[in-house]
Amino acid sequence: MTSYRLPQGGLIDRSKSLSFTFDGKVMQGLQGDSLASALLANGRQFVARSFKYHRPRGILTAGAAEPNALMTIGRGGRTEPNTRATMQELYAGLEAKSQNRWPSLGVDIGALNSLLSPFLGAGFYYKTFMWPVPFWEKIYEPFIRKAAGLGKATYQADPDAYDKCWAHCDLLVIGAGPAGLAAAISAGRAGARVILADEHSVAGGALLSETASIGSKAAADFADDCICELESMPNVTLLTRTTVFGWYDGNVFGAVERVQKHVCEPLPNIPVERLWRIVAKQSVLATGAEERPLVFGGNDIPGVTMASAMRCYLNRYALAPGKATAIFTTNDSGYALARDLEARGIQLVAIVDSREHGGNGYVGPARIIRGAVVSDARGGKALSAVDIRSKDRTERINVDGLAMAGGFSPIIHLACHRGGKPVWSNDNAAFLAPGNLNGMVLAGSACAVSGLAACLADGARQGAAMAEELGFKAAPAEFGAVENDTIAPPEKAVWSIAGVKGKAFVDFQNDVHRKDLYLAVSEGYGHVELAKRYTTNGMATDQGKLSNINAIGLLAEARGASPADVGTTTFRPFYTPVSFGALTGAHHGHHFQPVRKSPLHGWAEKNGAVFVETGLWYRSSWFPRKGENTWRESVDREVLNVRRNAGLCDVSMLGKIEICGKDAAQFLNRIYCNGFVNLPVGKARYGLMLREDGMIYDDGTTSRLEQDRFFMTTTTAYAAGVMNHLEFCAQALWPDLDVRLASVTDQWAQMAIAGPKARSILRKIVDDDISDLAFPFLAAKEISLFRGTLHGRLFRISFSGELAFELAVPAGYGESVADALMDAGKDDGIMPYGVEALGVMRIEKGHVTHNEINGTVVPADLGFAKMVSAAKADFIGKAMVGREALAAGDRPCLVGVVPLDSNRSFRTGSHVLSKNAAATLENDQGYVTSSAFSPHVGSTIGLALVKRGSDRHGEEVVVWNGLRNEITPARLCNPVFFDPQNKRLHV
C-alpha cells in the first residue's frame, strides 16, 4: 500500500508541520495527526512485526483496538513501550521505535519463525519442550524468556508526576460520538451534573470522519458546535483523552486521563496522567461499535485495513490508502467508503460483496463482484494483489490497498465488568449487553443502532430519560435533518471463507490463525475459555477487541453450534492498558506510603532514637549513647538495664480494637481458639486467632474492661487485617450477634515499663494501688494518674519476661506522660529501649512473633496445644485444626538453638541439618526463625521450627546458610533461655 497525503481536505492544520522520527528516520507530520496517520502520510504502512511469526504488519485500525502498530515512544525515563500509534497524538520531537524485531524492522532474524510455522501451531509449547529433560533449564527456558514479551521497559526512573482524584456527577456519559454528545447535551440542558469522557484527543467520534451533514452543517462542524455548547455549561465537564477502563460496585468508574502524553517536554507542576474515580448516579454507555475483520488468507499483510479506519484516515486526515484500492464487504457500510474514495478521486478497482444483493443505492463506477469473497491477499511487506473467489471462477486483481468491512460488534465491555454476560443476537449478528444494568443504559451503535440520525436520536432520548429519572425536567435534544446518512443494517456474519490458501489470522497480535482454533476444537479445547488459553487468542495487550467475536464464530462453526452456545470469555477491567504510573499516582519515592508516627515519636527523638520502618510506622529501634560505636553495644546496654533496673518502650504501634455489645464475649469466643466467655472483668488474656484452615493467623492480648466491653491488641503488621477479619465475622458470619467494633490505635499512646523497678517508678504517677496483691499478673483496668488530672488504662502484661506494665493514655498526652516517667525513674536507672532490645528479650523468653507465626503453623507446633479449647462448640479453625496431618509427629515444632562455640553465630533464615548430614536442602530439618545476641547467655541464641523439635532438646545439629556459605555447629534446646519458671513476672 502506497499511502500518501491528499493536497486538500481533512481536519489537520496544514500550516503547522511537526518533525518526528521513526526508527531513527526523520519524518514530517501535521498538527492534528496521530502517529499512525503521520506514518501513513510518509508512505509507511509496514510498521511492526507480529509476536510469534514476526510477519510484517501494518496499521489496521484508527483507534484503541489496534493490534499491530505498537510502538516504543520517548527516551530515557519517559520511554513507554506498547503505545498504539493510532492513539498517540503527534507532537514535535516525538521519537518512535518499532518493536519485536532484530536487528531492524526490515531485516528481522525472527522472521525465520515463519518457516517453522508448521511446528508452532496452537499449544505447541505444551508438547515441544518436554524432552530431553536437561534441555529445559539450559536451553528452552532461557530461550523462551528472551523471546517473551512485547516491547522493552526502561530501567531509568520516570521523571514525571501522576495524580489521582475523585469526581461525582449525576450522569456519566462514556463516549463523545454522536450518541454521547446528544445524551450529554440533553442531560446538560436539563441542569444535571454531567461528565462526558472520551478516549480521543478531540470529541466527536465518528462525526470527525463522516461526510454527512446535520441540520445543513458538516458533521465535523456540527461536532464543534456541540462541544462549544457543552463547554459553555457550568454543570458539564468534558474529559477528552480520557479512557473509562472499568465499572465497579457502587456505580464507581475508573478512568485515566492522558494529560500531557501529547507533548515532548511535560510541564513540571502538572501530571502527565491522572487517574479518575468517578461516582455517577447514572451512566450512558455510548462507546460505539467495532468493525470486524474478515478471516481470509494474508489478511495481515500491510495494506489490508479496516474499512472504517480507511474512511477515518481519508476524511479526517486527508490520506489516500493507495493508488489502486479494493473493498471486501459483507454489508452496506463498505459502500459509504466507496463513495468517499471516489469523491476524492482515488481509484477504486473493485467492491467484493459476499451478498447477492445490496449496495445501499451505490451508483458509482467501481466494479461490483457480488456473491464473492477475497480468499487470499498477496504480498510480503506490502499488499500487491488479492484473489477473488466466486461460485464459478477465481481471479486475481492487483491492488495496493484493501478495506475489510465484516460487520460491527457493539463495544459493550464496560457493561459486563460487574459480572453480566453478553447476549448473542441473531438479528444483529452480534453480542449485545446484558439487560437490567442497574446504573447504566446504552445508546447509539453500542446497542446496535445504525445510522447517524438514529444514533443522535437514541442518545438524546437516553440522556433525557436519565435526567428525568434523576429528578430533572428534560426533553430530548433535536438536531435537524441528517443528509447522506450511512445506514448499514446487520447482515449474516461471514466467519469462515472457502478456498483459503494462506494463513487466515484471527488474532493479529498473537498470530492466532483459523487453523489454530480448529485444532483446539479437535483436541478437546473447544470451550471458549479453554480455546483462549490453548491458542492465546485474545490474550495480548488488545485483549481480543478485534479477534474475539471472529474466534467465537469459528468455534461455533467447528462445533456445529451457535455463537450463543459458545458464549464469550469473561470481560474484566482494564478496557485498555493502564500505566503503573497512573495507578500509583503520587505514591512513589518518599511518598510511596504515608509516614505514620506514634504519639511518642517526639519523646523518642528527644532521647536520640534511631528509627526503623515497621509497616507504615516509624519505630524507635535503639537509643545510642556517647561512646557506643555499634548498634549492638546500644542494644546490649538496653537489655541489661531492663533486666537490672527498668526501661521504657513505645508500644503504641500495636493494633488496638474496642469490642462492645452484649454478645462481645461470645463473639471473641468464636474468634479465638481459647476461651473468652468466662474472662473476668479486670483481667487480660493471651489469645490465638486461627484461620479457617487451622493455621494461626494472629496473636495478642484482649482485656475485659467491663462486662460488655473488651480491649484487643494485635500485632503491628496485622492490625488492619485483623480489623477487616473481625468486621467480616461480625457482618457476614454472625450478623445476629450484638457486637460493635472500633479501631482505636490512633487514640491511645501506649508504653511498656519493664524491669525490677517498674512498679516503684509507676507508683510515682499512678494514683491506684498497683501492688502484686491488688494488681497481679494479667490485671487490666482504667486508672487515675497525677492525682486525678488524667485517666488512662494499665495492663500488667509482659513481652520481655520482666515485671512489666503497659500504660495507655490519650494520644495527646503520650509524650508528656513518657517524660514524666523518665523523670520519675531517673534515680532508679530507667532508660529508653527500642524494638531491637525488645526483640532480644522476647527471644530470650521464647515468645513468638510472625517470624514464627508464618502461616504454616498450628498451635501445637508452637507449644500452644492446650490453648485449643475442646469444650467450645465452635470457633474459627476448629474443623480443620484437628486434621490428622496437623498432628503428625514429624511436624516442625518450636525449639531453641545455641551455638556450641559461644564465639560463633548464625543468621535468621539459616537451615537446620542433622549433625553429620550433607549441606543440601534434601537434608533440611527446619530453619531458624529468629536470632539475636543475648548478653545474658553470652552468645547468639535463636528460635527455630525443626522437625520433632520438642523431642530433640540437647541434640547437636548444624546450622547452614547456603547463601553465605556459613556452617555453625549448634545444639537444640528449650526455647526459653531466661527465667523459665517465670518468677520475675510475678514479683
TORDRENDO-31643 format. One line per 8 residues: number of its first residue (from 1); for each residue x, y, z of C-alpha. Coordinates in steps of 0.25 Angstrom, whole numbers, plus 2048, in hexadecimal, padded with zeros to 3 digits. Example, Ala and Ser with C-alpha at 12.3 -4.5 7.8 and 13.67 -1.06 7.14 Angstrom:
2
1> 831/7EE/81F; 837/7FC/81D
This chain:
987
1> 800/800/800; 806/80D/7FC; 7FE/817/805; 800/826/803; 7FA/833/807; 7F0/83A/7FF; 7F2/848/7FB; 7E6/84D/802
9> 7DB/849/80C; 7DC/843/81A; 7DB/849/828; 7EB/84A/829; 7F1/858/829; 7FA/859/81D; 801/866/822; 808/85E/82D
17> 812/854/829; 817/84B/834; 824/843/833; 825/835/839; 82E/829/838; 82A/81A/835; 835/810/837; 83F/81C/837
25> 83A/821/829; 835/830/82A; 827/832/824; 81D/83D/823; 80E/83D/828; 804/848/82B; 7FD/84D/837; 7F1/845/839
33> 7F7/838/834; 7F8/82B/83C; 805/824/83C; 7FE/819/833; 7F9/824/829; 807/82B/829; 80D/81E/825; 803/81B/81A
41> 805/829/815; 814/825/813; 811/819/80C; 814/810/817; 809/805/819; 813/7FA/81D; 816/7FE/82B; 816/7F1/834
49> 819/7E3/835; 810/7D8/83B; 813/7D1/848; 815/7C3/844; 818/7C2/836; 81E/7D0/834; 816/7D3/828; 815/7E1/822
57> 809/7E8/828; 803/7F5/824; 7F9/7FF/82A; 7EB/7F8/82B; 7E2/802/833; 7E1/810/837; 7DE/80E/846; 7E0/807/853
65> 7DE/7F9/84D; 7EB/7FA/845; 7F3/7EC/846; 7FE/7EF/83D; 804/7FD/83D; 80A/7FC/84B; 816/806/84D; 820/80A/858
73> 81F/819/85A; 828/822/860; 836/821/866; 83D/81F/874; 833/81F/880; 828/823/876; 829/816/86E; 81B/810/86C
81> 81A/802/865; 80E/7FD/85E; 808/80A/85B; 7FD/809/850; 801/812/844; 7F2/814/842; 7F0/81A/84F; 7FD/822/850
89> 7FC/831/84D; 807/836/844; 810/841/84A; 81D/848/846; 829/83F/84A; 821/832/84C; 82A/826/84C; 824/819/848
97> 82B/80B/846; 825/7FF/841; 825/7F2/84A; 827/7E3/849; 832/7E3/83F; 841/7E1/83E; 849/7E7/839; 83F/7F0/831
105> 831/7F1/82C; 835/7EE/81E; 83E/7E3/821; 839/7DA/82D; 840/7CD/831; 833/7C9/838; 82C/7C8/82B; 833/7BB/829
113> 827/7B6/833; 81E/7B7/827; 826/7AB/820; 824/7A3/82D; 815/7A7/82E; 810/798/82B; 817/795/838; 812/7A1/840
121> 803/79F/840; 7F9/7A0/84B; 7FE/79A/858; 80C/797/853; 813/79B/85F; 80B/791/867; 810/786/85E; 81E/78A/85A
129> 826/78D/866; 825/780/86D; 832/779/869; 83D/778/86B; 83B/77B/879; 848/783/87C; 845/78C/870; 83A/793/877
137> 843/79A/881; 84F/79C/878; 849/79F/86A; 83A/7A0/86A; 837/7A9/876; 842/7B3/873; 83D/7B4/864; 82E/7B6/868
145> 831/7C0/872; 839/7C8/868; 82E/7C7/85D; 823/7CA/867; 81C/7D8/868; 819/7E3/85F; 822/7F0/860; 82D/7F3/86A
153> 82B/7FB/877; 835/805/87B; 83E/804/887; 83E/813/889; 835/81A/893; 829/821/88D; 82B/830/890; 81C/833/88E
161> 811/835/898; 804/82D/899; 7F7/831/8A0; 7EB/82A/8A6; 7DD/831/8A8; 7CF/82F/8AB; 7C3/835/8A3; 7B4/834/8A6
169> 7A9/836/89C; 79A/834/899; 79D/82E/88B; 7AA/828/885; 7AA/827/876; 7B4/81E/871; 7B8/821/862; 7B7/82E/85B
177> 7B2/829/84E; 7A4/82D/848; 79C/825/853; 7A5/82A/85E; 7A5/839/85A; 796/838/859; 794/832/866; 79D/83C/86D
185> 796/848/867; 788/842/86A; 78C/840/879; 795/84D/87A; 789/856/875; 781/850/880; 78B/854/88A; 791/847/88E
193> 79F/846/892; 7A5/83F/886; 7B3/839/884; 7B6/836/875; 7C2/82D/873; 7C9/829/866; 7D6/822/864; 7D9/82A/857
201> 7E0/838/857; 7D4/83E/851; 7C5/83B/854; 7BD/837/848; 7BF/829/846; 7BA/824/838; 7B6/832/835; 7C4/836/832
209> 7C5/82C/827; 7B7/82E/821; 7B3/835/815; 7A4/836/819; 79E/843/81D; 795/846/829; 78C/852/828; 793/857/81C
217> 7A1/857/823; 7AC/84D/820; 7AD/842/82A; 7BB/847/830; 7B5/856/831; 7A9/850/838; 7B2/849/842; 7B9/856/844
225> 7AC/85D/847; 7A8/852/851; 7B6/853/858; 7B5/862/859; 7A7/861/85F; 7AB/857/86A; 7B8/85F/86D; 7AF/86B/870
233> 7A6/863/87A; 7AC/865/888; 7A5/857/88C; 7AC/84F/881; 7BB/84A/882; 7C1/846/875; 7CD/83C/877; 7D4/839/86A
241> 7E0/830/869; 7D9/828/874; 7D6/819/873; 7CC/813/87D; 7D2/806/87F; 7C9/7FF/88A; 7BB/7FF/890; 7BB/7FB/89F
249> 7B1/7F9/8AA; 7AA/806/8AF; 7AA/80B/8A1; 7B8/80F/8A2; 7C0/810/895; 7CF/810/893; 7D5/81A/889; 7E3/81E/885
257> 7E5/82C/87E; 7F1/82E/876; 7F4/83C/87A; 802/83E/874; 805/832/86B; 804/83A/85F; 80F/844/862; 81E/842/861
265> 822/849/86E; 817/848/878; 815/854/882; 81B/850/88F; 80F/854/898; 804/84D/890; 803/83E/890; 805/836/883
273> 7FA/82D/886; 7EE/82E/890; 7E6/822/896; 7D8/825/898; 7CE/81E/8A1; 7C0/823/89C; 7B4/821/8A5; 7A8/822/89C
281> 799/821/8A0; 796/81C/891; 79E/81A/885; 79D/819/876; 7A6/810/86E; 7A8/816/860; 7B5/80F/85C; 7B0/80B/84E
289> 7B3/7FE/847; 7C0/7F8/842; 7C1/7F3/833; 7C4/7E5/832; 7D0/7E0/829; 7CD/7D5/81F; 7D5/7C8/820; 7DC/7C5/813
297> 7EA/7C1/80F; 7F4/7CC/810; 7EA/7D5/817; 7F6/7DA/820; 7FF/7E0/814; 802/7EF/815; 7F8/7F6/80D; 7EC/7EE/812
305> 7E4/7F7/81B; 7D6/7F8/821; 7CC/800/818; 7C8/809/824; 7D7/80C/826; 7DA/80F/818; 7CE/818/818; 7D3/81F/824
313> 7E1/821/81E; 7DB/826/811; 7D1/830/817; 7D7/835/824; 7E6/834/820; 7E5/836/811; 7ED/829/80E; 7EB/821/801
321> 7ED/812/804; 7F4/80F/7F7; 7F4/810/7E8; 7EA/805/7E6; 7E0/800/7F1; 7D6/7F5/7F3; 7CB/7F3/7FD; 7C7/7E6/803
329> 7BA/7E7/80A; 7AE/7DF/810; 7A5/7EB/812; 7A1/7F9/80D; 7AC/800/815; 7B6/7FD/80A; 7AF/805/800; 7B0/812/809
337> 7BF/811/808; 7BE/80E/7F9; 7B6/81B/7F7; 7C1/823/7FF; 7CC/81D/7F7; 7C6/820/7EA; 7C3/82E/7EF; 7D1/831/7F2
345> 7D6/82C/7E4; 7DC/81F/7E9; 7DB/813/7E0; 7D2/808/7E6; 7D5/7FB/7DE; 7CA/7F2/7E3; 7C0/7F0/7EE; 7BF/7E2/7F2
353> 7B2/7DF/7F9; 7AF/7D2/7FF; 7A0/7D4/7FD; 798/7D2/7F0; 790/7DF/7F3; 793/7EC/7FA; 79B/7F9/7F8; 793/804/7FF
361> 790/80A/7F1; 79E/80B/7ED; 79F/810/7DE; 7AE/813/7DD; 7B7/80E/7D2; 7BE/803/7DA; 7BD/7F5/7D6; 7B4/7ED/7E0
369> 7B6/7DE/7E1; 7AA/7D8/7E8; 7AA/7CB/7EF; 7B9/7CA/7F0; 7C4/7CB/7FB; 7D2/7CE/7FC; 7D9/7C1/7FE; 7E7/7C6/7FF
377> 7EF/7D2/7FF; 7FD/7D2/7F9; 80A/7D9/7FC; 814/7DA/807; 818/7E7/80D; 80D/7EE/805; 800/7E9/7FE; 801/7E7/7EF
385> 7F4/7DF/7EB; 7E8/7D7/7F0; 7E2/7CA/7EC; 7D3/7CB/7EA; 7CB/7BF/7EA; 7BC/7BE/7E6; 7B3/7B2/7E2; 7B9/7B0/7D4
393> 7C6/7B6/7D4; 7D3/7BB/7DB; 7DA/7C7/7D7; 7E6/7D0/7DB; 7E5/7DF/7DC; 7F1/7E8/7DE; 7EF/7F2/7E9; 7F7/7F9/7F4
401> 7EC/7FB/7FE; 7E1/7F2/803; 7D6/7F6/80C; 7CF/7EC/815; 7C0/7EE/819; 7BC/7E2/821; 7B0/7E8/829; 7B0/7EE/836
409> 7B1/7EA/845; 7AC/7F3/84F; 7B7/7F7/859; 7B0/7F2/866; 7BC/7EF/86F; 7B9/7F8/87A; 7AA/7F3/87B; 7B0/7E6/87E
417> 7BA/7EA/888; 7B1/7E7/894; 7AE/7D8/890; 7A4/7DA/885; 7A5/7D1/879; 7A3/7D6/86B; 797/7D0/863; 798/7CB/855
425> 78E/7D2/84B; 78C/7CA/83E; 784/7D6/839; 791/7DF/83B; 79B/7D5/839; 7A2/7DA/845; 7A3/7D8/854; 79B/7E3/85C
433> 79C/7E8/86A; 794/7E0/875; 787/7E6/879; 783/7ED/886; 790/7F4/889; 78E/7FC/895; 794/809/894; 797/809/885
441> 790/80A/877; 796/808/869; 794/812/85E; 797/812/84F; 79F/807/848; 7A3/802/856; 795/7FC/855; 795/7F8/847
449> 78E/805/842; 793/808/833; 794/815/82D; 797/823/831; 789/829/833; 785/81D/83B; 791/81E/844; 78F/82C/846
457> 780/82A/84A; 783/81E/852; 78E/825/85A; 785/831/85C; 77A/828/861; 782/821/86B; 789/82D/870; 77B/834/873
465> 776/827/879; 781/826/883; 780/835/886; 771/833/889; 774/827/892; 77D/82F/89A; 772/83A/89C; 775/844/891
473> 76B/849/887; 771/845/87A; 76E/843/86B; 776/83C/860; 77E/846/859; 77B/848/84A; 786/84A/83F; 77F/84B/832
481> 77F/842/826; 78B/839/822; 78F/839/813; 797/82E/80D; 795/825/819; 79C/817/819; 793/80C/81D; 799/7FE/81D
489> 78E/7F4/822; 794/7E8/828; 797/7DC/81F; 79A/7CE/821; 7A9/7CD/826; 7B3/7C6/81E; 7BC/7BE/827; 7C4/7B5/81E
497> 7C8/7B7/80F; 7C9/7AB/806; 7D5/7A9/7FD; 7DF/7B0/807; 7EE/7AC/804; 7F6/7B5/80D; 7F5/7B7/81C; 7E8/7BE/81F
505> 7EA/7C6/82C; 7E0/7C7/837; 7E9/7CE/842; 7F3/7D6/83B; 7FB/7DA/847; 7FD/7CB/84C; 7FE/7C5/83E; 7F2/7BC/840
513> 7EC/7B7/833; 7E0/7B0/82F; 7E6/7A2/82F; 7EB/7A4/83E; 7DC/7A5/842; 7D8/799/83A; 7E4/791/841; 7DF/796/84E
521> 7D1/790/84C; 7D7/783/846; 7E0/781/852; 7D5/784/85C; 7D7/792/85F; 7CA/797/858; 7C5/79F/865; 7C7/7AD/863
529> 7CF/7AF/86F; 7D8/7A3/86C; 7DA/7A7/85E; 7DE/7B5/862; 7E9/7AF/86B; 7ED/7A4/861; 7EE/7AD/855; 7F1/7BA/85D
537> 7E6/7C1/855; 7E2/7CE/85C; 7ED/7CD/866; 7F6/7D8/860; 7F6/7E7/864; 7EA/7EA/85C; 7E2/7DF/863; 7DC/7DA/856
545> 7D4/7E6/853; 7D4/7E2/844; 7D6/7D3/845; 7CD/7CE/850; 7C0/7CF/848; 7C6/7C8/83C; 7CC/7BD/845; 7BF/7BA/84B
553> 7B8/7B9/83D; 7C3/7B0/838; 7C2/7A7/845; 7B3/7A7/843; 7B4/7A2/835; 7BF/798/839; 7B6/793/844; 7A9/793/83C
561> 7A3/79D/846; 79E/7AB/847; 7A7/7B7/84C; 79D/7B7/857; 7A0/7A9/85B; 7AF/7AD/85B; 7AE/7B9/862; 7B9/7C3/866
569> 7C5/7C4/86F; 7C4/7CC/87B; 7C4/7DB/87A; 7CD/7E2/884; 7D4/7EF/887; 7DC/7F5/881; 7D6/7F8/874; 7E3/7FD/86E
577> 7F1/7FC/876; 7F3/806/881; 801/80A/885; 807/807/892; 809/816/894; 7FB/819/893; 7F7/80E/89D; 802/813/8A6
585> 7FF/822/8A6; 808/82A/8AF; 80B/81D/8B8; 819/81B/8B4; 827/81E/8B9; 825/826/8C6; 816/826/8C4; 815/817/8C2
593> 80D/815/8CF; 809/81F/8DA; 813/821/8E5; 80C/81D/8F2; 812/822/8FF; 80E/81D/90C; 809/827/917; 817/824/91E
601> 81F/827/911; 823/835/917; 827/82F/924; 830/824/91D; 836/82F/914; 83A/837/921; 840/82B/926; 849/828/91A
609> 841/81D/914; 845/816/907; 838/813/8FF; 835/807/8F6; 829/806/8ED; 81F/7FB/8F2; 814/7FB/8E8; 80E/809/8E8
617> 815/80D/8F5; 822/813/8F9; 826/80B/906; 832/80E/90F; 83C/803/90C; 847/807/916; 84C/813/91E; 85B/815/91C
625> 863/81C/927; 870/823/926; 87C/819/925; 873/80E/91F; 879/80B/911; 86F/800/90C; 861/7FD/90E; 864/7F0/915
633> 86A/7F8/920; 85E/800/922; 854/7F5/921; 85D/7EC/92B; 85C/7F8/935; 84D/7FA/934; 84B/7EB/936; 854/7EA/942
641> 84E/7F7/948; 83F/7F2/947; 843/7E5/94E; 84B/7EC/959; 843/7F9/95A; 837/7FE/951; 835/802/943; 82A/80A/93B
649> 826/805/92D; 81C/80B/924; 811/800/920; 807/80A/91A; 808/803/90D; 801/7F7/911; 7F3/7F6/90B; 7E8/7FA/915
657> 7DA/7F6/913; 7CE/7F9/91C; 7C3/7EE/91C; 7B6/7F1/923; 7A8/7EB/924; 7A0/7E1/92C; 7A6/7D6/923; 7B4/7DB/923
665> 7B9/7CF/92B; 7B2/7C5/923; 7B8/7CC/916; 7C6/7CB/91C; 7C4/7BC/920; 7C1/7B9/911; 7CD/7C1/90C; 7D8/7BB/916
673> 7DB/7AD/917; 7DC/7AE/926; 7D0/7B2/92F; 7CC/7C0/932; 7BE/7BF/937; 7C2/7BE/945; 7CD/7C8/945; 7CB/7D0/952
681> 7C9/7DF/951; 7D7/7E6/954; 7DF/7DB/94E; 7E7/7D9/941; 7E9/7CC/93A; 7F2/7C8/92F; 7EB/7C3/923; 7ED/7BB/915
689> 7E5/7BE/909; 7E5/7B3/8FF; 7E2/7B3/8F0; 7D7/7AA/8EB; 7E2/7A0/8E7; 7E6/79F/8F5; 7F3/7A7/8F4; 7F6/7B2/8FD
697> 7F2/7C0/8F8; 7F6/7C9/903; 7F8/7CA/912; 7F7/7D5/91C; 7F0/7D8/92A; 7E2/7DC/92C; 7DD/7E3/939; 7CF/7E3/93F
705> 7CD/7F1/944; 7BE/7F0/946; 7B4/7E5/945; 7B1/7E8/937; 7BE/7F0/933; 7CB/7EA/92F; 7D8/7F0/92A; 7E0/7E8/920
713> 7EF/7E9/91C; 7F4/7E3/90F; 802/7E3/909; 806/7EF/902; 807/7E9/8F4; 7F9/7E2/8F5; 7F1/7EE/8FB; 7EA/7F1/8EE
721> 7E8/7E3/8EA; 7E2/7DF/8F8; 7D9/7EA/8F8; 7D4/7E6/8EA; 7D3/7D8/8EF; 7CA/7DC/8FB; 7C1/7E5/8F2; 7BF/7D9/8E9
729> 7BC/7D0/8F4; 7B2/7DA/8FA; 7AB/7DE/8EE; 7AB/7D1/8E5; 7AD/7C5/8EE; 7A6/7C9/8FB; 79D/7D5/8F8; 793/7D1/903
737> 79D/7D4/90E; 79D/7E1/915; 7AB/7E6/912; 7B1/7F3/90F; 7C0/7F5/90B; 7C8/801/90A; 7D7/803/907; 7DD/80C/911
745> 7EC/80A/90E; 7EE/819/90C; 7E6/81D/918; 7F0/817/922; 7FE/819/925; 803/80C/92C; 811/80A/932; 817/7FE/939
753> 81E/800/946; 826/7F3/949; 831/7EF/953; 832/7EC/962; 830/7FB/966; 824/7FD/95C; 81A/7FD/968; 821/807/970
761> 822/810/965; 814/80F/961; 80F/812/96F; 814/820/96E; 80A/824/963; 7FF/819/965; 7F4/81C/970; 7EF/80E/971
769> 7F5/802/979; 7FD/7FA/96F; 803/7F0/979; 804/7E2/975; 7F9/7DF/97E; 7F0/7EA/979; 7F5/7E9/96A; 7FA/7DB/967
777> 800/7D6/95A; 7F6/7D8/94F; 7ED/7E2/956; 7E7/7ED/94E; 7DF/7F9/952; 7DD/808/950; 7E5/810/95A; 7E7/81F/95F
785> 7F5/826/95C; 7FB/832/962; 7F1/833/96E; 7E5/833/965; 7E9/83C/95A; 7EA/831/94F; 7E4/824/94D; 7E9/818/946
793> 7EA/809/945; 7F4/800/94B; 7F7/7F1/947; 800/7E8/94F; 806/7E1/943; 814/7DE/93F; 81B/7DB/931; 829/7DC/938
801> 827/7D2/943; 829/7DC/94D; 820/7E2/957; 819/7EC/94D; 80D/7F4/94B; 807/7FB/93F; 801/809/941; 7F7/80F/937
809> 7F4/81D/938; 7EC/826/92E; 7F5/828/922; 7F7/837/924; 7FD/835/932; 807/82A/92E; 813/832/92D; 811/839/93A
817> 80E/82D/941; 81A/826/93C; 823/832/940; 81D/831/94E; 820/822/94F; 82E/825/94B; 82F/830/955; 829/827/960
825> 833/81B/95D; 840/823/95B; 844/81F/969; 840/810/966; 849/810/95A; 83D/810/950; 842/810/941; 83A/810/934
833> 83B/803/92C; 837/800/91D; 832/7F5/916; 83F/7EF/914; 841/7ED/923; 832/7E8/924; 835/7DE/919; 841/7D9/921
841> 839/7D7/92D; 82D/7D1/927; 837/7C6/920; 83D/7C4/92E; 82F/7C1/933; 82B/7B8/927; 820/7C2/923; 81B/7C1/915
849> 818/7CB/90A; 814/7CA/8FC; 823/7C5/8F9; 81D/7B8/900; 80E/7BA/8FC; 812/7B9/8ED; 804/7B4/8E8; 808/7A5/8E9
857> 808/7A2/8F8; 7FD/79E/901; 7FC/7A0/910; 803/793/913; 80F/796/90B; 812/7A2/914; 80F/79A/921; 801/7A0/922
865> 7F9/793/920; 7F2/795/92E; 7ED/7A3/929; 7E4/79C/91F; 7D7/79A/926; 7D0/78D/926; 7C4/792/92D; 7BF/79C/924
873> 7B5/799/919; 7BB/7A0/90E; 7C6/7AB/90B; 7CD/7AF/8FE; 7D6/7A4/8FA; 7D0/799/903; 7CC/790/8F8; 7DA/790/8F1
881> 7E4/791/8FD; 7E1/783/900; 7E5/77D/8F3; 7EE/771/8F4; 7F9/777/8ED; 7FA/783/8F6; 7FC/779/902; 807/771/8FB
889> 813/76E/903; 81D/774/8F9; 817/782/8F8; 821/78D/8FA; 820/792/909; 825/79E/910; 833/79B/916; 83F/7A4/91C
897> 84C/7A4/915; 85A/7A8/91B; 868/7A6/914; 871/79C/91A; 87C/7A7/91A; 877/7B4/920; 880/7BB/917; 879/7B6/90B
905> 86C/7BC/906; 861/7B8/8FC; 857/7C0/8F4; 847/7C0/8F3; 843/7B8/8E7; 84E/7AE/8E8; 84B/79F/8E7; 84C/795/8F2
913> 852/788/8EE; 855/77B/8F5; 864/77B/8FB; 86A/772/8F0; 861/775/8E5; 866/77B/8D8; 863/78A/8D6; 857/789/8CC
921> 849/78C/8CC; 845/77E/8CB; 84A/77C/8D9; 843/789/8DF; 83D/786/8ED; 837/795/8EE; 83C/7A3/8EF; 840/7AE/8F9
929> 834/7B7/8FA; 83A/7C2/903; 848/7C4/909; 850/7CE/911; 85C/7D0/91A; 858/7CE/929; 860/7D6/933; 85B/7CD/93E
937> 85E/7BF/937; 86B/7C5/931; 869/7C0/923; 860/7C1/917; 852/7BA/91A; 847/7B6/911; 839/7B1/90F; 837/7A6/904
945> 82C/79E/8FE; 832/790/8FE; 82C/782/8FB; 828/77C/908; 82F/787/90F; 829/786/91C; 82F/777/91D; 83D/77B/919
953> 841/784/924; 850/782/927; 853/77D/919; 85F/782/911; 85C/788/903; 862/790/8F8; 85C/79E/8F5; 85F/7A0/8E6
961> 85E/7AD/8DE; 860/7A9/8CF; 85F/7B8/8CA; 86B/7BC/8D3; 872/7AE/8D4; 871/7AE/8E3; 871/7A2/8EB; 86F/7A2/8FA
969> 86F/796/904; 863/798/90E; 85A/792/918; 84B/791/918; 845/795/926; 839/79A/92D; 834/7A7/926; 834/7AF/934
977> 842/7B4/937; 83F/7BD/942; 837/7BB/94F; 830/7AE/94B; 828/7AE/958; 822/7BC/955; 826/7C1/963; 829/7CF/95E
985> 81B/7D0/958; 814/7CF/966; 81D/7D8/96E
